[in-house]
Amino acid sequence: PISREAKERLQTMISTGDGFIIAEKDLEIRGPGEFFGTEQSGLPAFKHANLIQHQKILEQARNLAFKIISSDYEIADEKNKILLDLYNRKYREREKLFEF
């Protein structure tokens, strides 16, 4: 028997040869895995967003993050300090997994 996920993947591959569409469907089915962990599949634990449904607002957030970093790389501006504090409290320990 073929799983529901396998049927969805097959149907996508039958309906298109566009690799971007196939990859997006795979992302939707499988998920991207953890950003700071060892899991290779499954959606990360976002509290307020869904990677598939909220792509536009997540892209806006990404663009804003790049804008902040490009103008305040050291996060020295007082208005950005809260971002650094939040990041450090939530991700700094996990980030150490990637330091060489």
C-alpha positions as CSV (number, residue, x, y, z in Angstrom):
1,P,0.0,0.0,0.0
2,I,1.1,3.5,-0.8
3,S,0.9,6.2,1.9
4,R,-1.1,9.4,1.5
5,E,2.2,11.4,1.3
6,A,3.6,9.1,-1.4
7,K,0.4,9.5,-3.4
8,E,0.6,13.3,-3.1
9,R,4.3,13.2,-4.2
10,L,3.5,11.0,-7.2
11,Q,0.5,13.2,-8.2
12,T,2.7,16.3,-8.1
13,M,5.4,14.6,-10.3
14,I,2.7,13.5,-12.8
15,S,1.2,17.0,-12.9
16,T,4.4,19.0,-13.4
17,G,8.0,18.8,-14.4
18,D,8.8,22.1,-12.6
19,G,11.4,21.3,-9.9
20,F,10.4,24.3,-7.8
21,I,6.8,23.2,-7.6
22,I,7.9,19.6,-6.8
23,A,10.3,20.9,-4.1
24,E,7.6,23.1,-2.6
25,K,5.2,20.2,-2.4
26,D,7.9,18.1,-0.8
27,L,8.6,20.9,1.7
28,E,4.9,21.0,2.5
29,I,4.7,17.2,3.0
30,R,8.0,16.5,4.7
31,G,8.8,19.8,6.3
32,P,12.3,21.4,6.5
33,G,13.6,19.8,9.6
34,E,15.0,21.7,12.6
35,F,17.2,24.8,12.1
36,F,19.3,24.2,15.2
37,G,18.9,20.5,15.9
38,T,19.3,17.0,14.6
39,E,15.9,16.3,13.1
40,Q,16.0,15.9,9.3
41,S,12.3,16.2,8.6
42,G,9.2,17.6,10.2
43,L,8.1,21.2,10.6
44,P,10.0,23.3,13.1
45,A,8.2,24.4,16.2
46,F,7.1,27.9,15.0
47,K,4.5,29.3,17.4
48,H,3.0,31.9,15.2
49,A,3.6,30.8,11.6
50,N,3.3,28.0,9.1
51,L,6.1,27.8,6.5
52,I,3.7,27.0,3.7
53,Q,0.7,29.2,4.5
54,H,2.6,32.2,5.7
55,Q,5.3,32.4,3.0
56,K,4.7,36.1,2.2
57,I,4.9,37.4,5.7
58,L,7.9,35.2,6.5
59,E,9.6,36.6,3.4
60,Q,8.9,40.1,4.6
61,A,10.3,39.2,8.0
62,R,13.4,37.8,6.3
63,N,13.9,40.9,4.2
64,L,13.5,43.1,7.3
65,A,16.1,41.0,9.1
66,F,18.6,41.4,6.3
67,K,17.9,45.1,6.2
68,I,18.6,45.4,10.0
69,I,21.8,43.4,9.7
70,S,23.0,45.4,6.7
71,S,22.6,48.7,8.5
72,D,23.5,47.5,12.1
73,Y,25.7,44.4,11.7
74,E,26.9,44.5,15.3
75,I,23.3,45.1,16.6
76,A,24.6,48.2,18.4
77,D,21.6,50.4,17.8
78,E,19.5,50.6,20.9
79,K,16.3,49.9,19.0
80,N,17.7,46.6,17.8
81,K,19.1,45.4,21.2
82,I,15.9,43.6,22.0
83,L,16.4,41.4,18.9
84,L,19.9,40.4,20.0
85,D,18.7,39.7,23.5
86,L,15.8,37.5,22.3
87,Y,18.1,35.6,19.9
88,N,20.7,35.0,22.6
89,R,18.1,33.7,25.1
90,K,16.5,31.4,22.6
91,Y,19.3,30.2,20.2
92,R,22.8,31.0,21.5
93,E,23.2,27.6,23.1
94,R,22.0,25.7,20.1
95,E,24.2,27.8,17.8
96,K,27.2,26.5,19.6
97,L,26.6,23.2,17.8
98,F,27.8,24.8,14.6
99,E,30.9,26.6,15.9
100,F,34.2,25.1,14.9
